[in-house]
């Protein structure tokens, strides 16, 4: 049996499909200096993004138009002439891409599974960061373990990251959700060990099983780093079909009567309310939340998000 038969496209991801993302990783940027006003990272979020950070260069005479916040008052007082501090942008802004390949991601009702979309997002982000000249690494976490690729400015490093994603993705065929919480806790500890400050952290997941302490961790780490969240969802998670069907989760099966309009409305309301609550909580800390579905092309959605109001 060939890989294409054993791991059907759009249900599982392949390395070749992820490598195609390299040519599609344009039309968006994670850098603050390159955000458009209409971008999802524009406005308040752009002020939260720190760019690559600043290095002090020199003190020189004040020039009209200089930011008054950069006036060096000590030198000004000593020389009796207004002086400004000059900064230059640091040469890099390392990135860490964290991608969820746990069992809850192994679902898709029409086009792709959430795990495939998450893998594509991770590849798009990794190639884009490398194109902008920064170090990039990643963490792949699943129910039965995690993989860590430390940030490097190296295309081979991205290939190793993508290979780990493919391996974990294909494990979903046989795996059962047994150790998700411990894997997640270990992942968070690893992030703390890798990330210092002024990192870009892109966290890709469906955010189904995140506990309050995980939300606290996200907000805490955003104090000294840029954090972008990408929520992957399937439309059926929001709008159940108008028919009877069996839904399975964590080894359990549940019969749902989609003919009941109240059940459908309650289902949608719960999904919308939970997502809005999550976004509002993140908004308080200036953390943007991108929403990407399993129906439309992943790269097209990403570029639209970076252009919309």
N, C-alpha and C positions, 0 to 999 in steps of 0.2 A: 504494500500500500504506500503510495507516494505521500509526501508531506501535505500536498494540496488536498488530498482526499482525507487524510487523517486530521488535518487542521484547516477546515474550510475558511477561505478568505472572508473577512468582515466579522466572523465569529472569533477567529484567532488572528493574531498579527504575525507577520514574517519580517525578517531583517530586510529583505528587499523592499518591502512596502515602507518601512521606516526610513530607509536610505533615500527614497523618493521625496521625503519631506525636506531634504536639504535644498532642493530647487524651488520649493514652495515657501521657504522661510524668508519671505520679503514682504514689504507692504505694511510692516508693523515694527515697533521697537519698544524695548522695556526701559530705555534711557529717558530721564526726565527732560533733557534738552531737546529731544526729538518728538515730544508729544504734541499733537494737534489739540486745539481748544475743544474740538468735538469728540476727542478720543475718550474712551472710558477711563483712561488714566490721566485725562486732562483736568483742569480746574483744581479742586481741592486735593485730588489724588496726586497731581503733578507736583504740588508743593511738598507732599509727603515723600515722593521719590527723591533720593539724595544724589542722583547722578553717580559719578564715580568717586565723589569726595573731593576735597581740596587740599592742596599742599601749599604752605606758605613759601613765597618766593623772596619778596623784598619790601622795603618801605621806600616810597618815593613821594615827591611833591604832589599835593592834591591837584587833580585836574577836573575842571567843571564837568559834571556828569558822573563822577565817581559815586559809588554808594556811600552815603554818609555813615553807614554802619561799619564801614571798613576804615574809618579815620583812626589813626593811632594817636590818641590824646596825649600819651606820655612824650612821644617825640615832638608832637605839635607844641606842647608846653615848653619843652627844653629849647627848641629852635625858634620859637615864636612864629613859625610858619606851618600852615596846615599840611600834614602828611597823611597818606593813605597806605594801608597794607595791601599788597598785591598777592593774589593767590592764583595758582594754576590747577587745572583739573588733574586728578591722579590718572595714571596711565591705564588703570584697570579697575573693574568692579566685579569681583568673583561671583559666580552664581551657583546655586545648589537647587537642582530640580528634584522634587520629591513626588513620586508617582505611585498611586494605589493600584495594586493588582490583587486585592483580596477578593473573596468569593462574592461579595455584594456587587462587585463591578462586572461580574459575568452574567450580564443580562442585556438583552436588546430585543425589541418587539418587531422592528421592521427592517432596519438597514444594518447597523453595526451594533456590537456590544459596547457597553460603557468601557470595558477594559481596553478595547481596540482604540477607541477615541482618546482615552487617557494616554495610551502609548504614542499615538500620533501627536498629541499636544506636547508631550515630553520631547519628542524628536524635533518638532518645530522650534520649541524654545531653546533646546541645546544648540542646534545649528545656528540660530539667530544670534545667540550670545557669543558663539565662537566667531562669527562674521564680524561682530563689533569689537573683536580683539581682546575679549576677556576670558579668564579661566572659567571652566564649567565642569561641574561634577553632578552626581545624582545619587539618589537613594530609591531603591525599589522595595516596597514592603508588601508582604502577603501574609496570609494567615499562618503560614508555617515557616516564616523567616524573613530576613531582609538582606539586601545586597547594597554595598557601598562602593561608589566610585569617587575618589577624592578629586577635587577640582584641579584641572590642568588646562593649559592652552594648547590642546593637542587633539586633532581629529581622531586619532586612534583611541583616545580616551573616551570620546563620544561613542565610538563603535563598541567599546567594551560595555558602556552603559546600555546601549540599545540591545546588545546581546543578552544582558541580564534581564531586560524587560521582556524580551521574547521568551526566554526560558521560564520566567515566572508566569507569563501569560499562558503558555501552553500547559503549565501545571494545573491550571484551572479546570482542565478536562477531567482530571481525576481527583483533585484535592477536595477536602471538606473543611469548613471553617472551624478549626479547633483551637488555635492559639492566637487569634487576632489581637486581643487586648495586650498580651505580653509582647507581641511583635511591634505593636504600635508604641508601647512604652519604651521599648528598646530603640525604636526609630527616633523618638523624641530625644532620648539621651545622646544618640549619635549625632543628631543635628546640633545639639549644644556643644559637642566636642569639636565639630568641624567649623561651625560658624563663630566668628569673632565679632566683627562689627562691619558695617557698610557692605554687607552681602546683599545680593538679590536672591530671595527664596521664592520659588514657584511651587506651590503645593497643589497637586492635581488629584481629585478624589470625588466621590459622590456625596461625601460628608453625611453618610447615613448613621454611623455608629459612634460619632465623636462625643465623648463625655465632656462635661463642663471644664474639667481640668485641662483637656486638650485645647479648648477655646482659650483658656487662660494662658496656656503656653504660647499659642499663636500671637496673642496680643502682647505678651511680655517680650517675645523675641523681636517683635516689630518696633520696639522702642529704639533699637540701635541698628536695625536692618530694614530693607524694603521687602515686604511680603505681598505677594499676589496669589490669590486663591482662584482656582478654576474648578467650578462645580460641573461635573458631567452628569447628565440626566437623560432618561428615556421618556418620551412623551407619555407612555403608558403609565408611568409612575405618577403622572399628574392627572391624566384623563383615562379612566378605565373604559374598556369597550362595553357597548350596549348589548351584553350577552352574558350567559353563565359561563364561568371558567374556573379552573383550579390554579391557585397560586401557591408556589412553594418557596420556603425560605428557611435556611438553617435546619434542613431535614424534616420540616413540618409542611403539611399541605392544608390549604384552606379553600373551601368552596365559596366563591363570591358571585352574587347575583347582580350582574351589571344592568339588568333590566330595571332595577329599582333606581329611579332618578335621585332619590334622597341619598342612597349609598354613593352614587357617582359624584353628587355635589359635595357630600361630606369628605370624600376621598380627595377631591380637588382642593377643597378649602384647607384641609389639613396640610397638604403638600405646600400650597401657596403661603400659608401662615408660618409654617416652620422655616421656609426659605427666606421669607421677608424678615422674620425675627433674627435669623442668622446674619443676613446682610446688614441689618440695622446695627447689630452688635459690632460687626466688623467696621462699619462706617464710623462708629464712635472713635475708633483707633486709626482711622485713615487707611484702612486695608481694603483695596478694591476686590470685588468678587465677580469673576467672569462666569457666565452661564453658557455652557456648550451642550448641544443635544446630539443624539446618536443618529439623527436623520440626515442632516445636511453635511456637506463637505467640511471637514474640520478646519482646514486652512482658510476657507472662505469665511466661515463664521468668525474666526480669530481676527481677520483683517477688518470685517465689518464692526466688530466690537471696538477696535482701535480707531474707528472713524465716526461712530455714532454720537449723538448728543448725550 
